[in-house]
């Protein structure tokens, strides 16, 4: 056969060879079309579960108790022997999913992160309980000390609708009206879920300026109260105020709570110790009745005066007439609550924000438009608007009313305590971390040097991650 004839020879093509490439492209195209038909969350979920490190990501989220808004960090930690330079231990996020490590957001508000709020409530219970019953470095002898549970409220800024256990709100026989023509009484029987509860009977008569300024100065007023308690105790013992520390120490722990009328009130634990703090008893003359009298007198006499302004005049701010004080007992009885009951009460309210009682927002507002758009009642909106208006005055700039308009001008911490009352949140977290690490910590010691380099790289969940169930906060580690 000639060469020319050889060039004309052809190879038989199998049907499978002719259709293999187009079929592969068709399958890929069909798969891509199916993915595009899915929602963004479903596509992200498919990406997540197909990631080789998906199991490790689940371990991270479980380790932080299913935090609703995890913080992601990237970096490394290396521990070396200070003399030899030998690496004792090391950790890096290079092998983690996305080269990052998830940690708790530690937000105390249940409306923001329920798992972290649950953990914070538990820490608060231990912190308050230790100061009443001992433990966590506090001697058990504090159970025998004079201890009071005090409630301090804001004054009235105008009559509001209220719940009175089946009784009428504000019954009036003659149906008087204010200067704006509105009734000053209310014959209705309100329930807890009634949206009218907490709203003023006449918004035009209500002292919104006084309400906001009281919130802005509540921290100073509390400081004046604690100072007045010590001054009254010194007077009762016949000692100079400057020498009171040689005889006794007054320890406090307080939590702030928003009422339905959108006003903050304080629940406080007051304890008397000797000059060495929780480890020593107070002198014999510093009895429970003496402490009770000092607290009552301090609540009635302490006040803060706001500098005069042409916008609101002069304001003298003190505590409200709704004042309550109960002795705390080692065991529950009819005379007062137990230490455990008080700790549980404080822990319950420490996770609540202004939004939980419809008394504000959990996020900051940056303009009047944000205030108008906020999902709040007219009373709270008026208070936020007053914060914004007063915040523009030069003489009130130091109060930072605009940045704290979402909290109605209150910028204090939810829970504060005196240094000697009990342990700290930091100590409780460290104790929990030590428990997780175990009894041995080979990286600790004078011969060890630890070098760490970490940076923030993000927070929150992707759409697919958010759809996955998280561990229950009550079973979180």
C-alpha positions as CSV (number, residue, x, y, z in Angstrom):
1,X,0.0,0.0,0.0
2,X,1.4,3.4,-0.9
3,X,2.2,6.1,1.6
4,X,-0.5,8.2,0.2
5,X,-3.0,5.5,0.9
6,X,-1.6,5.2,4.4
7,X,-2.2,8.9,5.1
8,X,-5.9,8.4,4.2
9,X,-6.4,5.7,6.8
10,X,-8.8,6.7,9.7
11,X,-9.3,5.4,13.3
12,X,-12.6,4.2,14.4
13,X,-14.0,6.5,17.1
14,X,-16.0,5.0,20.0
15,X,-19.2,6.7,21.0
16,X,-17.9,7.1,24.5
17,X,-14.8,9.0,23.4
18,X,-16.9,11.5,21.4
19,X,-19.3,12.3,24.2
20,X,-17.0,12.2,27.3
21,X,-15.8,15.8,27.2
22,X,-19.2,17.4,26.5
23,X,-20.8,15.3,29.1
24,X,-18.4,16.4,31.8
25,X,-18.9,20.0,30.9
26,X,-22.7,19.4,31.0
27,X,-22.6,17.9,34.4
28,X,-20.5,20.8,35.8
29,X,-22.9,23.3,34.2
30,X,-25.9,21.5,35.6
31,X,-24.3,21.5,39.1
32,X,-23.5,25.2,38.9
33,X,-27.1,26.0,37.8
34,X,-28.4,24.0,40.8
35,X,-26.1,25.8,43.2
36,X,-27.2,29.2,41.8
37,X,-30.8,28.2,42.4
38,X,-30.1,27.8,46.1
39,X,-30.2,30.6,48.6
40,X,-27.0,32.2,49.8
41,X,-27.2,30.5,53.1
42,X,-27.7,27.0,51.5
43,X,-24.7,27.6,49.2
44,X,-22.6,28.7,52.2
45,X,-23.7,25.7,54.2
46,X,-22.7,23.3,51.4
47,X,-19.2,25.0,51.3
48,X,-19.0,24.7,55.0
49,X,-19.8,21.0,55.4
50,X,-17.5,20.1,52.5
51,X,-14.6,21.9,54.1
52,X,-12.0,19.3,55.4
53,X,-11.8,21.4,58.6
54,X,-15.5,21.5,59.3
55,X,-15.2,19.2,62.3
56,X,-12.5,21.4,63.8
57,X,-14.8,24.5,63.3
58,X,-17.6,22.7,65.2
59,X,-15.1,22.0,68.0
60,X,-14.3,25.7,68.2
61,X,-17.9,26.7,68.5
62,X,-18.6,24.0,71.1
63,X,-15.6,25.2,73.1
64,X,-17.1,28.7,73.3
65,X,-20.5,27.4,74.3
66,X,-22.3,28.3,71.0
67,X,-21.5,32.1,71.4
68,X,-24.0,34.0,69.2
69,X,-21.4,36.5,68.0
70,X,-17.9,34.9,68.2
71,X,-14.8,37.0,67.9
72,X,-12.1,35.7,65.5
73,X,-8.4,36.1,66.3
74,X,-5.3,35.2,64.2
75,X,-1.9,34.7,65.7
76,X,0.4,32.5,67.7
77,X,1.7,31.8,71.2
78,X,5.2,30.3,71.8
79,X,6.6,29.4,75.3
80,X,10.4,28.9,75.5
81,X,12.8,28.0,78.3
82,X,14.4,31.3,79.3
83,X,17.9,29.8,79.5
84,X,18.1,27.1,76.8
85,X,15.7,28.6,74.4
86,X,14.0,25.2,74.0
87,X,10.4,25.5,72.8
88,X,8.2,24.1,75.5
89,X,4.8,24.6,73.8
90,X,3.5,26.5,70.8
91,X,0.2,27.2,69.1
92,X,-0.6,28.9,65.9
93,X,-3.9,29.5,64.0
94,X,-2.2,28.4,60.7
95,X,-3.9,25.0,60.9
96,X,-7.3,26.3,62.0
97,X,-10.3,26.8,59.7
98,X,-9.7,30.1,57.9
99,X,-6.5,30.4,59.9
100,X,-8.3,31.9,62.8
101,X,-9.6,31.0,66.3
102,X,-13.0,31.7,67.7
103,X,-13.4,33.2,71.2
104,X,-16.4,34.3,73.2
105,X,-17.9,37.8,72.7
106,X,-18.6,37.9,76.5
107,X,-21.6,40.2,76.0
108,X,-23.7,40.2,79.2
109,X,-27.0,41.0,77.4
110,X,-29.2,38.0,76.8
111,X,-30.8,39.8,73.8
112,X,-27.4,40.0,72.2
113,X,-25.8,36.7,73.1
114,X,-27.8,34.2,75.3
115,X,-24.9,31.7,75.9
116,X,-22.4,34.4,77.0
117,X,-25.2,36.1,79.1
118,X,-25.9,32.8,80.8
119,X,-22.2,32.4,81.7
120,X,-22.0,36.0,82.9
121,X,-25.1,35.5,85.1
122,X,-23.4,32.4,86.6
123,X,-20.3,34.4,87.3
124,X,-22.3,37.2,88.9
125,X,-24.1,34.8,91.1
126,X,-20.8,33.4,92.4
127,X,-19.4,36.9,92.8
128,X,-22.3,38.2,94.9
129,X,-22.8,35.0,96.8
130,X,-19.1,34.8,97.8
131,X,-19.5,38.2,99.5
132,X,-22.5,37.0,101.4
133,X,-21.7,33.4,102.2
134,X,-18.0,33.0,101.7
135,X,-15.9,31.1,99.2
136,X,-13.8,32.2,96.2
137,X,-11.2,33.6,98.6
138,X,-13.7,35.1,101.0
139,X,-13.9,33.6,104.5
140,X,-17.2,31.9,105.6
141,X,-17.4,34.3,108.6
142,X,-19.0,37.0,106.4
143,X,-22.3,35.1,107.0
144,X,-22.3,36.5,110.5
145,X,-21.7,40.1,109.5
146,X,-24.3,42.9,109.3
147,X,-25.6,42.8,105.8
148,X,-28.4,44.7,104.1
149,X,-30.2,44.5,100.7
150,X,-31.0,48.1,99.7
151,X,-33.2,49.4,96.9
152,X,-32.7,53.0,95.7
153,X,-35.0,54.5,93.1
154,X,-35.2,57.6,91.0
155,X,-37.5,60.4,92.1
156,X,-40.8,61.0,90.3
157,X,-40.6,63.1,87.1
158,X,-44.4,63.0,86.6
159,X,-47.2,60.5,87.2
160,X,-47.2,57.4,85.0
161,X,-49.6,54.5,84.5
162,X,-48.8,51.6,86.9
163,X,-49.7,48.1,87.9
164,X,-51.2,47.8,91.4
165,X,-52.1,44.1,91.8
166,X,-55.7,44.3,90.6
167,X,-56.3,47.8,91.8
168,X,-57.1,50.9,89.7
169,X,-54.1,52.8,88.4
170,X,-54.6,56.3,89.7
171,X,-58.2,56.7,91.0
172,X,-59.3,60.4,91.4
173,X,-62.8,61.4,92.6
174,X,-63.0,64.8,91.0
175,X,-61.2,63.9,87.7
176,X,-58.8,66.9,87.8
177,X,-57.0,67.9,84.6
178,X,-53.5,69.4,84.0
179,X,-52.8,72.7,82.3
180,X,-52.8,70.8,79.0
181,X,-56.3,69.5,79.5
182,X,-55.3,65.9,80.2
183,X,-56.8,63.8,83.1
184,X,-54.5,63.5,86.1
185,X,-56.1,60.2,87.2
186,X,-56.6,56.8,85.6
187,X,-59.4,54.4,86.7
188,X,-58.2,51.4,84.7
189,X,-56.7,48.2,86.1
190,X,-53.5,47.6,84.2
191,X,-51.7,44.3,83.8
192,X,-48.0,43.7,83.4
193,X,-48.3,43.3,79.6
194,X,-50.3,46.5,79.2
195,X,-48.3,48.8,76.8
196,X,-49.6,51.8,78.7
197,X,-47.7,50.9,81.9
198,X,-44.9,53.3,82.5
199,X,-46.2,56.0,80.1
200,X,-46.8,59.4,81.6
201,X,-50.4,60.6,82.1
202,X,-49.4,63.8,80.4
203,X,-46.2,63.8,78.3
204,X,-46.2,67.6,78.2
205,X,-46.1,67.9,81.9
206,X,-43.5,65.2,82.3
207,X,-40.0,66.3,83.4
208,X,-37.9,64.7,80.6
209,X,-35.0,67.0,81.2
210,X,-34.8,66.1,84.9
211,X,-35.2,62.4,84.0
212,X,-32.2,62.5,81.6
213,X,-30.0,64.6,83.9
214,X,-30.8,62.2,86.8
215,X,-29.6,59.2,84.7
216,X,-26.5,61.1,83.7
217,X,-25.6,61.8,87.3
218,X,-26.7,58.5,88.9
219,X,-23.1,57.4,89.2
220,X,-22.2,60.5,91.1
221,X,-25.3,60.2,93.3
222,X,-24.3,56.6,94.2
223,X,-20.9,57.8,95.2
224,X,-22.4,60.5,97.4
225,X,-24.6,57.9,99.0
226,X,-21.7,55.6,99.9
227,X,-19.8,58.5,101.3
228,X,-22.8,59.5,103.3
229,X,-23.1,56.0,104.7
230,X,-19.5,56.1,105.9
231,X,-20.0,59.5,107.4
232,X,-23.1,58.5,109.3
233,X,-21.3,55.4,110.6
234,X,-18.4,57.5,111.8
235,X,-20.8,59.8,113.6
236,X,-22.5,56.9,115.3
237,X,-19.2,55.4,116.5
238,X,-17.9,58.8,117.7
239,X,-14.8,58.6,115.4
240,X,-13.4,61.0,112.8
241,X,-14.4,60.2,109.2
242,X,-10.8,60.1,108.2
243,X,-10.2,57.4,111.0
244,X,-13.2,55.2,110.2
245,X,-10.9,52.8,108.2
246,X,-9.1,52.0,111.5
247,X,-12.4,50.6,112.9
248,X,-14.4,49.2,110.1
249,X,-14.8,48.8,106.3
250,X,-18.1,49.2,104.4
251,X,-18.3,47.0,101.3
252,X,-20.9,47.4,98.5
253,X,-22.1,45.6,95.5
254,X,-24.9,47.0,93.3
255,X,-26.8,46.2,90.1
256,X,-28.7,48.7,88.0
257,X,-32.1,47.9,86.5
258,X,-34.5,49.8,84.3
259,X,-38.1,50.2,85.5
260,X,-41.1,50.2,83.3
261,X,-41.2,54.0,83.5
262,X,-37.7,53.9,81.9
263,X,-35.9,55.1,85.0
264,X,-32.9,53.3,86.5
265,X,-33.0,52.0,90.1
266,X,-30.3,50.2,92.1
267,X,-30.3,47.1,94.1
268,X,-27.3,47.0,96.5
269,X,-25.7,44.8,99.1
270,X,-24.1,46.6,102.0
271,X,-21.8,44.7,104.4
272,X,-19.9,45.8,107.5
273,X,-16.4,44.3,108.1
274,X,-13.5,45.0,110.4
275,X,-10.5,47.1,109.5
276,X,-8.9,44.2,107.7
277,X,-11.9,43.6,105.4
278,X,-13.7,40.4,105.1
279,X,-11.3,38.6,107.4
280,X,-12.1,40.6,110.5
281,X,-15.4,41.5,112.3
282,X,-16.7,45.0,112.7
283,X,-16.5,46.6,116.2
284,X,-19.3,45.8,118.7
285,X,-20.9,49.2,118.3
286,X,-21.4,48.7,114.5
287,X,-24.6,46.7,114.8
288,X,-27.1,45.9,112.1
289,X,-29.5,48.6,113.5
290,X,-26.6,51.2,113.3
291,X,-26.0,50.2,109.7
292,X,-29.7,50.4,108.9
293,X,-30.0,53.9,110.3
294,X,-26.9,55.0,108.4
295,X,-28.2,53.7,105.1
296,X,-31.6,55.4,105.7
297,X,-30.1,58.7,106.6
298,X,-27.6,58.6,103.7
299,X,-30.4,57.9,101.2
300,X,-32.4,60.9,102.5
301,X,-29.5,63.3,102.6
302,X,-27.4,62.6,99.5
303,X,-27.9,64.7,96.4
304,X,-26.1,66.1,93.4
305,X,-26.5,69.6,92.1
306,X,-26.3,70.2,88.3
307,X,-24.6,73.5,87.2
308,X,-27.1,76.2,86.2
309,X,-28.0,76.5,82.5
310,X,-30.3,78.7,80.5
311,X,-31.7,75.6,78.9
312,X,-33.1,74.0,82.0
313,X,-32.3,76.2,85.1
314,X,-30.9,74.6,88.2
315,X,-31.4,70.9,89.0
316,X,-31.0,69.3,92.4
317,X,-31.0,65.5,92.0
318,X,-31.6,63.1,94.8
319,X,-33.1,59.6,95.5
320,X,-36.8,58.8,95.2
321,X,-39.2,58.2,98.0
322,X,-39.5,54.5,97.1
323,X,-36.8,53.2,99.4
324,X,-36.5,49.7,100.7
325,X,-34.0,48.0,102.9
326,X,-34.0,44.4,104.2
327,X,-31.5,42.5,106.4
328,X,-29.8,39.5,104.7
329,X,-29.9,36.3,106.7
330,X,-27.8,33.2,106.5
331,X,-31.0,31.1,106.0
332,X,-34.3,32.2,104.5
333,X,-36.8,33.4,107.0
334,X,-39.6,36.0,107.2
335,X,-37.3,38.7,108.4
336,X,-35.2,39.0,105.2
337,X,-33.9,37.2,102.1
338,X,-31.0,34.7,102.2
339,X,-27.7,35.3,100.7
340,X,-28.4,32.8,97.9
341,X,-31.7,34.5,97.1
342,X,-30.1,37.9,96.8
343,X,-27.3,36.6,94.6
344,X,-29.9,34.9,92.4
345,X,-31.9,38.1,92.2
346,X,-28.8,40.2,91.2
347,X,-27.7,37.6,88.6
348,X,-31.1,37.6,87.0
349,X,-31.1,41.3,86.3
350,X,-27.4,41.6,85.3
351,X,-28.1,40.1,81.9
352,X,-30.9,42.5,81.1
353,X,-30.3,45.6,78.9
354,X,-32.5,48.6,78.4
355,X,-34.2,46.9,75.5
356,X,-35.3,44.0,77.6
357,X,-37.6,46.3,79.7
358,X,-38.6,48.4,76.7
359,X,-36.6,51.2,78.2
360,X,-34.1,51.8,75.4
361,X,-32.0,50.1,72.8
362,X,-29.1,47.7,72.8
363,X,-27.3,49.7,70.1
364,X,-26.2,53.3,69.8
365,X,-28.0,55.9,67.7
366,X,-26.1,58.3,65.6
367,X,-28.7,60.8,64.5
368,X,-32.2,62.1,65.2
369,X,-33.3,59.9,62.2
370,X,-32.2,56.8,64.1
371,X,-34.2,57.9,67.1
372,X,-37.3,58.4,65.0
373,X,-36.9,55.0,63.4
374,X,-36.3,53.2,66.7
375,X,-38.9,50.6,67.6
376,X,-39.7,52.1,71.0
377,X,-42.7,53.7,72.6
378,X,-43.3,57.5,72.6
379,X,-42.0,57.9,76.1
380,X,-38.6,56.3,75.4
381,X,-38.4,58.1,72.1
382,X,-38.9,61.4,73.9
383,X,-36.2,60.6,76.4
384,X,-33.7,59.7,73.7
385,X,-34.7,63.0,71.9
386,X,-34.0,64.9,75.1
387,X,-30.6,63.3,75.4
388,X,-29.8,64.4,71.8
389,X,-31.0,67.9,72.5
390,X,-29.2,68.4,75.8
391,X,-26.1,66.6,74.4
392,X,-25.7,69.6,72.0
393,X,-25.2,72.0,74.9
394,X,-21.6,73.0,75.5
395,X,-22.0,72.9,79.3
396,X,-23.3,69.3,79.2
397,X,-20.7,68.0,76.7
398,X,-18.9,66.1,79.5
399,X,-22.0,64.0,80.1
400,X,-21.8,62.4,76.6
401,X,-25.6,62.3,76.4
402,X,-25.6,61.8,72.6
403,X,-23.4,58.6,72.6
404,X,-25.6,57.3,75.5
405,X,-29.0,58.3,74.1
406,X,-29.8,54.6,73.5
407,X,-29.5,54.1,77.3
408,X,-31.5,57.3,78.0
409,X,-28.4,59.0,79.3
410,X,-27.3,56.4,81.8
411,X,-23.7,55.4,81.2
412,X,-22.9,53.5,84.3
413,X,-21.9,49.9,84.6
414,X,-24.7,47.4,85.3
415,X,-22.9,45.9,88.2
416,X,-20.2,47.5,90.4
417,X,-18.6,46.6,93.7
418,X,-16.1,47.8,96.2
419,X,-12.7,46.2,96.0
420,X,-12.9,44.2,99.3
421,X,-16.5,42.9,98.8
422,X,-15.5,39.6,97.1
423,X,-13.7,38.1,94.1
424,X,-13.6,39.6,90.6
425,X,-14.9,38.5,87.2
426,X,-11.3,38.2,86.0
427,X,-10.5,35.8,88.8
428,X,-13.6,33.6,88.1
429,X,-12.7,33.4,84.4
430,X,-9.1,32.5,85.3
431,X,-10.3,29.8,87.6
432,X,-12.5,28.4,84.9
433,X,-9.6,28.4,82.4
434,X,-7.4,26.6,84.9
435,X,-10.1,24.0,85.4
436,X,-10.2,23.3,81.6
437,X,-6.4,23.2,81.4
438,X,-6.1,20.7,84.2
439,X,-4.0,20.7,87.4
440,X,-0.6,20.8,85.7
441,X,0.6,23.9,83.8
442,X,4.0,23.1,82.5
443,X,4.3,26.4,80.7
444,X,4.2,28.4,84.0
445,X,7.3,29.2,86.0
446,X,10.1,31.6,86.4
447,X,12.2,29.9,83.8
448,X,9.5,30.1,81.1
449,X,9.1,33.0,78.6
450,X,5.9,33.3,76.6
451,X,5.6,35.4,73.4
452,X,2.2,36.0,71.9
453,X,1.1,37.9,68.8
454,X,-2.6,38.1,68.1
455,X,-4.9,40.3,66.0
456,X,-8.6,40.7,65.4
457,X,-9.7,39.4,62.0
458,X,-13.5,39.4,62.2
459,X,-16.7,38.4,64.1
460,X,-20.0,36.8,63.7
461,X,-21.2,33.9,61.5
462,X,-21.6,33.5,57.8
463,X,-25.1,32.7,56.5
464,X,-24.4,29.0,56.4
465,X,-22.8,28.9,59.9
466,X,-25.7,30.8,61.4
467,X,-28.2,28.1,60.2
468,X,-26.4,25.4,62.1
469,X,-27.7,24.6,65.6
470,X,-25.5,25.7,68.5
471,X,-25.0,24.1,71.9
472,X,-27.6,25.1,74.5
473,X,-26.3,27.9,76.8
474,X,-27.3,25.8,79.8
475,X,-25.0,23.0,78.7
476,X,-22.2,25.1,77.5
477,X,-18.8,24.6,79.1
